[in-house]
Amino acid sequence: MAQLFSNLLDVDWSTEWPMIIMWIIGGVLIYLAIKKEMEPTLLLPMGFGAILVNLPNSGAVSQVVDGIVEEVGPIDVLFNAGIANELFPLLLFIGIGAMIDFGPLLANPKMMLFGAAAQFGIFLTLSLASFLGFELKDAASIAIIGAADGPTSIFVSQYFESNYVGAIIVAAYSYMALVPIIQPTVIKICTTKNERLIRMPYKPKSVTKATKILFPIIITVVAGIFAPKSVALVGFLMFGNLIRECGVLDRLSESAQHELANLITILLGLTVSTKMQWESFLNWQTIMIMLLGLVAFIFDTAGGVLFAKLLNLFLKEKVNPMIGAAGISAFPMSSRVVHKMGLEEDPQNFLLMHAAAANVSGQIASVIAGGLILTLVQV
């Protein structure tokens, strides 16, 4: 007990108020995860981790005195083992790939265009962040938030060794959680009621097993030729999908979708908190990153919708422009949002399969966009 009071007295609470702010931020993330069910699998461990690493003399992180590491923290060990070398995001991509059914996209390949169009916000935000004074490596990392793809954001920001990894990751997952709030507003601003009423009857087409097996292989090869830096991102995603579709590795597919994905998600959420220590997190740059991430997300959504409206100028069979919003990577949340909005406008308008096709194409497009960023931005 005496040692406990001694430790409390050793802390200068008058200068440690930023630490208390981080406890509040961690508490907010935990609240959103539990009460609002916003990305609970990641926001909860991130919120708890934010508290964990901001305790006085926390044994969870390395203790440095006069530039000398006196004690190595387990969270820093995990960071170096799983995030500093991009291992955790890549392993998570295997699980994500095993969860995705590309059947709706293969049955309607033109939906791939919406995945590409919905990455517009990434490149717009890259330019805007650079204009606002961020280093190019940081601007590129911030821009990827618009993909609404947490693992890609982690991979890119860590590849560039960004100075704002913690803020970027918090922003990426926060906006993924806010898809049901942000996207409907943007969609309604960009469309008219008549456009939202456009029906798209679903005409199911059979997709052969051979096609489903060849698809991940071909996508990996094509991505590797045109954006070599994307091979790790695309390759692990497609490998997970190949495990799913090959038909002879059901046990591995189930393990990738559940045990592997769940374990990596837990470790990822806790580990990124090492970049949420108040010294590096509480600054004006973090606020700017959150705002820039919102800009990227809004313009990605708007880019997909406006592209759909442009296509309608030339198509005989019109597409519902809301489908374009599903071209972001937030799978399956975005496709559900579009489907729900379609039913609200017309109870007989079922857009789910079309939206799902655009949504899975967005998953591919986001990792390719991340690879393009890695290729184009030289630091």
C-alpha positions as CSV (number, residue, x, y, z in Angstrom):
1,M,0.0,0.0,0.0
2,A,2.9,2.3,0.8
3,Q,4.4,1.7,-2.5
4,L,1.1,2.5,-4.2
5,F,0.8,5.9,-2.6
6,S,4.5,6.5,-3.3
7,N,3.9,5.8,-7.1
8,L,0.9,8.2,-7.0
9,L,3.0,10.9,-5.3
10,D,5.7,10.5,-7.9
11,V,3.4,11.6,-10.7
12,D,3.1,15.3,-11.3
13,W,-0.6,15.5,-12.0
14,S,-0.5,19.2,-12.9
15,T,1.5,18.3,-16.0
16,E,-0.2,15.0,-16.8
17,W,-3.6,16.4,-17.7
18,P,-3.1,15.3,-21.4
19,M,-3.0,11.7,-20.1
20,I,-6.4,12.1,-18.6
21,I,-7.7,13.4,-21.9
22,M,-6.5,10.2,-23.5
23,W,-8.4,8.2,-20.9
24,I,-11.5,10.1,-21.9
25,I,-10.8,9.4,-25.6
26,G,-10.3,5.7,-24.8
27,G,-13.6,5.8,-22.8
28,V,-15.5,7.3,-25.8
29,L,-14.1,4.6,-28.1
30,I,-15.3,1.9,-25.6
31,Y,-18.7,3.6,-25.3
32,L,-19.1,3.7,-29.1
33,A,-18.1,0.1,-29.4
34,I,-20.4,-1.2,-26.7
35,K,-23.4,1.1,-26.6
36,K,-23.5,2.1,-30.3
37,E,-22.0,-1.1,-31.7
38,M,-19.7,0.8,-34.0
39,E,-16.9,-1.5,-35.1
40,P,-16.7,-3.1,-31.6
41,T,-14.1,-5.6,-32.6
42,L,-11.6,-2.9,-33.1
43,L,-12.8,0.2,-31.3
44,L,-13.1,-1.6,-28.0
45,P,-9.5,-2.9,-27.9
46,M,-8.3,0.4,-29.3
47,G,-10.1,2.3,-26.6
48,F,-8.9,0.1,-23.8
49,G,-5.4,0.2,-25.3
50,A,-5.5,4.0,-25.3
51,I,-6.1,3.9,-21.5
52,L,-3.5,1.2,-21.0
53,V,-0.6,3.1,-22.7
54,N,-1.5,6.4,-21.0
55,L,-1.2,5.3,-17.4
56,P,1.6,6.8,-15.4
57,N,4.8,4.8,-16.0
58,S,2.7,2.2,-17.8
59,G,4.4,-1.2,-17.9
60,A,2.5,-1.9,-21.1
61,V,4.9,0.3,-23.1
62,S,8.6,0.8,-23.1
63,Q,9.9,3.2,-20.4
64,V,12.6,5.6,-21.7
65,V,14.8,7.7,-19.4
66,D,17.3,10.1,-20.8
67,G,17.1,8.4,-24.2
68,I,17.8,5.0,-22.7
69,V,15.2,2.2,-22.8
70,E,15.0,0.9,-19.2
71,E,12.1,-1.5,-19.7
72,V,10.6,-2.9,-22.9
73,G,6.8,-2.9,-22.9
74,P,4.9,-5.9,-24.3
75,I,2.7,-3.7,-26.6
76,D,5.9,-2.3,-28.2
77,V,7.1,-5.8,-28.7
78,L,3.9,-6.7,-30.4
79,F,4.1,-3.5,-32.5
80,N,7.6,-4.4,-33.8
81,A,6.6,-8.0,-34.4
82,G,3.3,-7.4,-36.1
83,I,2.8,-3.8,-37.4
84,A,6.2,-2.4,-38.0
85,N,6.8,-5.1,-40.6
86,E,3.1,-4.9,-41.8
87,L,2.5,-8.6,-40.8
88,F,-0.8,-8.2,-38.9
89,P,-2.6,-6.3,-41.7
90,L,-1.5,-8.8,-44.2
91,L,-2.6,-11.8,-42.1
92,L,-6.0,-10.0,-41.6
93,F,-6.3,-9.7,-45.3
94,I,-6.3,-13.5,-45.6
95,G,-9.3,-13.7,-43.3
96,I,-11.1,-10.9,-45.1
97,G,-10.5,-12.6,-48.5
98,A,-11.9,-15.8,-47.1
99,M,-15.1,-13.9,-46.1
100,I,-15.7,-12.3,-49.4
101,D,-17.9,-13.9,-52.1
102,F,-17.0,-12.4,-55.5
103,G,-19.9,-14.2,-57.2
104,P,-22.1,-11.1,-57.5
105,L,-19.3,-9.1,-59.0
106,L,-18.3,-11.9,-61.5
107,A,-22.0,-12.1,-62.5
108,N,-22.0,-8.4,-63.2
109,P,-18.4,-7.3,-64.0
110,K,-19.3,-3.7,-64.9
111,M,-19.7,-3.1,-61.1
112,M,-15.9,-3.1,-61.0
113,L,-16.1,0.4,-62.4
114,F,-17.8,1.7,-59.3
115,G,-15.0,0.3,-57.1
116,A,-12.5,2.3,-59.1
117,A,-14.6,5.5,-59.2
118,A,-15.1,5.5,-55.4
119,Q,-11.3,5.9,-54.8
120,F,-11.4,9.5,-56.1
121,G,-11.3,11.0,-52.6
122,I,-8.0,9.3,-51.9
123,F,-6.1,11.2,-54.6
124,L,-8.0,14.5,-53.9
125,T,-7.1,14.2,-50.2
126,L,-3.4,13.4,-51.0
127,S,-3.2,16.7,-52.8
128,L,-5.1,18.6,-50.1
129,A,-3.0,17.2,-47.3
130,S,0.2,18.1,-49.1
131,F,-1.1,21.7,-49.7
132,L,-1.8,22.0,-46.0
133,G,1.9,21.3,-45.2
134,F,2.0,17.6,-44.4
135,E,5.1,15.7,-45.6
136,L,4.4,13.6,-48.7
137,K,4.6,10.3,-46.8
138,D,2.1,11.6,-44.2
139,A,-0.2,13.0,-46.9
140,A,-0.2,9.7,-48.7
141,S,-1.0,7.8,-45.5
142,I,-3.8,10.2,-44.5
143,A,-5.4,9.9,-48.0
144,I,-5.8,6.2,-47.7
145,I,-8.3,6.8,-44.9
146,G,-10.8,7.5,-47.7
147,A,-10.7,3.9,-48.8
148,A,-12.6,3.0,-45.6
149,D,-10.3,0.1,-45.3
150,G,-8.5,-0.2,-41.9
151,P,-5.8,-2.8,-42.7
152,T,-4.8,-0.9,-45.9
153,S,-4.5,2.3,-43.8
154,I,-2.3,0.5,-41.3
155,F,-0.2,-1.1,-44.0
156,V,0.4,2.2,-46.0
157,S,1.0,4.4,-43.0
158,Q,3.5,2.0,-41.5
159,Y,5.2,1.4,-44.8
160,F,5.9,5.1,-45.0
161,E,6.7,5.3,-41.3
162,S,4.2,8.1,-40.9
163,N,4.5,10.4,-37.9
164,Y,0.7,10.0,-37.3
165,V,0.0,6.3,-37.4
166,G,-2.2,6.4,-34.3
167,A,-4.4,9.2,-35.6
168,I,-4.7,7.7,-39.0
169,I,-5.8,4.3,-37.7
170,V,-8.3,5.9,-35.3
171,A,-9.7,8.0,-38.1
172,A,-9.9,5.0,-40.6
173,Y,-11.8,2.8,-38.2
174,S,-14.0,5.6,-36.9
175,Y,-15.2,6.5,-40.4
176,M,-15.8,2.8,-41.2
177,A,-18.1,2.7,-38.1
178,L,-19.8,5.9,-39.2
179,V,-20.7,4.6,-42.7
180,P,-24.5,4.3,-41.8
181,I,-24.5,8.0,-40.7
182,I,-22.2,9.7,-43.3
183,Q,-23.1,7.9,-46.5
184,P,-26.9,8.5,-46.5
185,T,-26.4,12.2,-46.2
186,V,-23.8,12.4,-49.0
187,I,-26.0,10.2,-51.2
188,K,-29.1,12.3,-50.8
189,I,-27.1,15.5,-51.5
190,C,-25.8,14.0,-54.8
191,T,-29.0,12.4,-56.0
192,T,-32.6,13.3,-56.7
193,K,-35.6,11.3,-55.5
194,N,-36.3,10.1,-59.0
195,E,-32.8,8.8,-59.3
196,R,-33.1,7.0,-56.0
197,L,-36.3,5.3,-57.2
198,I,-34.5,3.7,-60.2
199,R,-35.1,0.0,-60.1
200,M,-32.4,-2.5,-61.0
201,P,-34.0,-6.0,-61.3
202,Y,-31.5,-8.7,-60.3
203,K,-31.0,-11.2,-63.0
204,P,-28.9,-14.0,-61.4
205,K,-26.2,-15.5,-63.6
206,S,-24.4,-18.7,-62.8
207,V,-20.7,-18.3,-62.2
208,T,-18.6,-21.5,-62.7
209,K,-16.3,-22.8,-60.0
210,A,-13.4,-22.5,-62.4
211,T,-14.1,-18.8,-62.8
212,K,-14.2,-18.2,-59.1
213,I,-10.9,-20.0,-58.7
214,L,-9.2,-18.2,-61.6
215,F,-10.4,-14.8,-60.5
216,P,-8.1,-14.3,-57.5
217,I,-5.1,-15.6,-59.4
218,I,-5.7,-13.3,-62.4
219,I,-6.4,-10.3,-60.2
220,T,-3.1,-10.9,-58.4
221,V,-1.1,-11.2,-61.6
222,V,-2.7,-8.1,-63.2
223,A,-2.2,-6.0,-60.0
224,G,1.4,-7.2,-59.8
225,I,2.1,-6.1,-63.4
226,F,0.5,-2.6,-63.2
227,A,1.1,-1.8,-59.5
228,P,3.9,-4.1,-58.2
229,K,3.9,-2.5,-54.7
230,S,0.3,-3.7,-54.3
231,V,1.2,-7.4,-54.6
232,A,1.4,-8.0,-50.9
233,L,-1.9,-6.3,-50.2
234,V,-3.8,-7.8,-53.2
235,G,-2.0,-11.2,-53.0
236,F,-2.9,-11.9,-49.4
237,L,-6.5,-10.8,-49.9
238,M,-6.8,-13.0,-53.0
239,F,-5.1,-15.9,-51.4
240,G,-7.7,-15.9,-48.6
241,N,-10.4,-15.9,-51.3
242,L,-8.7,-18.8,-53.2
243,I,-8.8,-20.8,-50.0
244,R,-12.6,-20.1,-49.8
245,E,-13.3,-21.0,-53.4
246,C,-11.0,-23.9,-54.1
247,G,-13.4,-26.3,-52.4
248,V,-10.8,-28.6,-50.8
249,L,-9.7,-26.4,-47.9
250,D,-13.0,-25.8,-46.1
251,R,-11.4,-26.1,-42.6
252,L,-8.7,-23.6,-43.5
253,S,-11.3,-21.3,-44.9
254,E,-13.3,-21.5,-41.7
255,S,-10.2,-20.9,-39.6
256,A,-9.2,-17.9,-41.7
257,Q,-12.6,-16.4,-41.4
258,H,-13.0,-16.9,-37.7
259,E,-10.0,-17.9,-35.6
260,L,-7.3,-16.1,-37.6
261,A,-9.3,-12.9,-38.3
262,N,-10.5,-12.7,-34.7
263,L,-7.1,-13.2,-33.1
264,I,-5.3,-10.7,-35.4
265,T,-8.1,-8.2,-34.9
266,I,-7.6,-8.4,-31.1
267,L,-3.9,-8.0,-31.4
268,L,-4.2,-5.3,-33.9
269,G,-6.6,-3.2,-31.8
270,L,-4.4,-3.4,-28.7
271,T,-1.1,-3.0,-30.5
272,V,-1.9,0.2,-32.5
273,S,-2.6,1.9,-29.1
274,T,1.2,2.3,-28.7
275,K,0.9,5.1,-31.2
276,M,-1.9,6.7,-29.1
277,Q,0.3,7.9,-26.3
278,W,-0.6,11.5,-25.6
279,E,2.8,13.0,-26.5
280,S,2.3,12.0,-30.1
281,F,-1.5,12.0,-30.3
282,L,-2.7,15.2,-28.8
283,N,-1.9,17.9,-31.3
284,W,-3.5,20.0,-34.0
285,Q,-2.3,17.6,-36.7
286,T,-4.5,14.9,-35.2
287,I,-7.6,17.1,-35.6
288,M,-6.5,18.0,-39.2
289,I,-6.1,14.3,-39.9
290,M,-9.6,13.5,-38.7
291,L,-11.0,16.3,-40.9
292,L,-9.0,15.3,-43.9
293,G,-10.1,11.7,-43.4
294,L,-13.7,12.9,-43.4
295,V,-13.1,14.8,-46.7
296,A,-11.6,11.7,-48.3
297,F,-14.5,9.6,-47.2
298,I,-17.1,12.1,-48.4
299,F,-15.5,12.5,-51.8
300,D,-15.0,8.8,-52.2
301,T,-18.7,8.3,-51.7
302,A,-19.6,11.2,-53.9
303,G,-17.2,10.1,-56.6
304,G,-18.9,6.7,-56.9
305,V,-22.4,8.3,-57.0
306,L,-21.5,11.0,-59.6
307,F,-19.8,8.4,-61.8
308,A,-23.0,6.3,-61.8
309,K,-24.9,9.5,-62.9
310,L,-22.4,10.0,-65.6
311,L,-22.8,6.5,-66.9
312,N,-26.6,6.9,-67.0
313,L,-26.1,9.6,-69.7
314,F,-25.0,6.7,-72.0
315,L,-26.8,3.6,-70.7
316,K,-30.1,2.4,-71.9
317,E,-30.7,0.4,-68.7
318,K,-30.1,3.0,-66.0
319,V,-28.3,2.2,-62.8
320,N,-29.4,3.5,-59.5
321,P,-26.7,6.1,-58.6
322,M,-26.8,5.0,-55.0
323,I,-25.0,1.9,-56.1
324,G,-21.9,4.0,-56.8
325,A,-21.6,4.8,-53.0
326,A,-21.1,1.1,-52.3
327,G,-17.8,1.2,-54.3
328,I,-15.9,2.0,-51.1
329,S,-14.2,-0.8,-49.2
330,A,-16.4,-0.8,-46.1
331,F,-17.8,-4.3,-46.7
332,P,-20.6,-5.2,-46.2
333,M,-21.8,-2.1,-44.3
334,S,-21.9,0.1,-47.4
335,S,-24.0,-2.3,-49.5
336,R,-26.4,-2.7,-46.6
337,V,-26.8,1.1,-46.4
338,V,-27.6,1.4,-50.1
339,H,-30.0,-1.5,-49.9
340,K,-31.8,0.0,-46.9
341,M,-32.1,3.4,-48.6
342,G,-33.5,1.8,-51.7
343,L,-36.2,0.1,-49.7
344,E,-37.0,3.3,-47.9
345,E,-37.6,5.0,-51.3
346,D,-39.5,2.1,-52.8
347,P,-40.3,-1.1,-50.7
348,Q,-40.1,-3.2,-53.9
349,N,-36.6,-1.9,-55.0
350,F,-34.1,-4.6,-54.0
351,L,-30.5,-3.3,-54.6
352,L,-28.6,-5.6,-52.3
353,M,-26.9,-7.8,-54.9
354,H,-25.9,-4.9,-57.1
355,A,-24.6,-3.0,-54.1
356,A,-22.7,-6.1,-52.8
357,A,-21.0,-6.4,-56.2
358,A,-19.9,-2.8,-56.1
359,N,-18.8,-3.2,-52.5
360,V,-16.6,-6.2,-53.1
361,S,-15.1,-4.4,-56.1
362,G,-14.3,-1.6,-53.7
363,Q,-12.4,-4.0,-51.5
364,I,-10.2,-4.9,-54.5
365,A,-9.9,-1.3,-55.7
366,S,-8.9,0.0,-52.3
367,V,-5.9,-2.3,-51.9
368,I,-4.9,-1.6,-55.5
369,A,-5.2,2.2,-54.8
370,G,-3.0,1.6,-51.7
371,G,-0.4,-0.2,-53.9
372,L,-0.5,2.7,-56.4
373,I,0.1,5.2,-53.7
374,L,3.1,3.1,-52.6
375,T,4.4,3.0,-56.2
376,L,3.8,6.7,-57.0
377,V,5.0,8.3,-53.8
378,Q,8.7,8.0,-53.4
379,V,10.1,9.0,-50.0
